[in-house]
C-alpha cells in the first residue's frame, strides 16, 4: 500500500474539519438540555446582569408616582399652608391627628361629586363602589388577591373622625399604601365627604349631576410633606 495512504489513514482524526470538532461538545451540551431543563439554565444565567433578560425591570407599581414632590414642599391647595403629617401609622397617631384636624371642606353636592370621581379612580378597586370592602372591588373580586379589605361605608369606619380617614388616605395603613403623592390635599377631604354619603346609604352617581362642574375641574396633583 502506498505510504501516502498509510499516513492519511493514521491521521484521520487530526484532519477532521474544525467545525466538526467544535460541534461535538455543543451536541453534548444540547443533549443535556432535556435533563437539566431550560428553566434551571435560565435561572442560573439570570444571576449574571448581562443575562438577566429584564426579569427585574424598573417598572412602577399601580398608582405609584414616578416623581415625588421635593423634600419640604408645601401643598399649593392646603389650608393655611403646610399640614403636619400624622404621627405614624399607628392607632394613637391617627386618632390624635383626627382630633387636631377637622374637615375644612363642608359637605355638599360639589364636594361629594368631586369625591365620588376620586373615589372611583383610587379607592373603588379595593373598597368597592358601595364602600363595603371584602371582594366587592374590581381588583379583590378577581380572586387573585385575598378579600380582606375593610369596609369604609359600614362597621368601624362609621365611628372614625374625618381627620382619621384623611390621615389613612394620606399615609396608608396596613396593606393600604399611602396616596399622598397621588391625591392633592383637597381631594382627600372630598373623598372623606363622599365616604360619609356612602355611610348614609347614598350610592354612586347621586351627586354627579349636581356637582359635575367641580368633578371636572381642579384635577391637579399635589402633596404636602
Secondary structure, 3 states (H helix, E strand, C coil): CCHHHHHHHHCCCCCCCHHHHHHHHHHHHHHHHHHHCHHHHHHHHHCCHHHCCCCCCCCCCCCCCCCCCCCCCCCCCCCCCCCCCCCCCCHHHHHHHHHHCCCCCCCCHHHHHHHHHHHHHHCHHHHCCCCCCCCCCCCHHHCCCCCCCCCCCCHHHHHCCHHHHHHHHHHCECCECCCCCCCCHHHHHHHHHHHHHHHCCCCCCCCCCCCHHHHHCCCCCCCCC
